[in-house]
Each structure stands twice: as C-alpha cells, then as structure tokens.
Amino acid sequence: MLEMRPGRPEEVPAQKALWKAAFGDEDRYIDWFYECCGASADVLEVVEDGVPMTMLALLPMTFSNRDGEPARMSYIYALATDPGARSKGYGRQLLRFVDGYLAERGADCVTTVPAEPSLFKFFGTVGFAPCFSTRKLELL
C-alpha cells in the first residue's frame, strides 16, 4: 500500500537512513538538521508498505510581499528518494501533495532552491518556476 502523509516521530531513524542513502551526507550533519530544524519542520513522506521511500522537510518561513505585508511560506529541503525506488514518480507525487497540505495550514506559497541546474527541469514538471535569483558573494 502507498500513502502520502506527515512523518511520525518513531520514523525519524528511517528518515535519517533514507536521507543518508539518497545524499550520502555524514551522520553528524543529518543529526544536526534534526536537532536544529527538525522540531519546526514538517516532514512529509511517501510510504510504501510501511517504509518511507521518499521524504522532504518543509521549513516554515515568512517574507514580505511587494506591499510589505507578511506572507507565510515553507521552504522545501532534502527531497530524498530511496535509490531503489527512483523513477517511480514518488518525488513528483509528494511535491504535488505539498500544495494542498500547506494550503490547509494557511500557507501562502512554497519555494525551494534546486541543488543543481538539472533539477530546475524536474521541479518544473510539477509546476515550479524560477521566480528569484540568488548569488554567492565571498568576502575576504
């Protein structure tokens, strides 16, 4: 059975294992994320037969619109799919689920910054579009 839903506290070890399998990050970084951001994040999952196969973290944020009014948003972080479950569309399904999930909670929008240029096309397949640019400036 396949379901999309918020993660459960008892699933954190499985989420961490999924993150490591997808990205290869060190345990200390993954642990840091959960210690620093995990309590405020909504972790959403695609679960197949009780096992998280795809996950993402939604970090709550606010920004000001053009009129200076505050708006509620979430930032998508760590969209991870188990390497053995890739190409099944789980990531796209979860990204489509995000909009309704956040709308029910009163969020105005959702955003992300793809980790690499090729991911812009992937996010575009579910309706994401570039809307602002970033730049990196190194001060010596």
ABEGO torsion letter per residue (X at the ends): XBBBBBBBAAAAAAAAAAAAAAAGBBAAAAAAAAAAAAAABBBBBBBBGGBBABBBBBBBBBBBBAAGBBBBBBBBBGBBBBAAABGAGAAAAAAAAAAAAAAAAGBABBBBBBABAAAAAAAAAAGBBBABBBBBBBBX
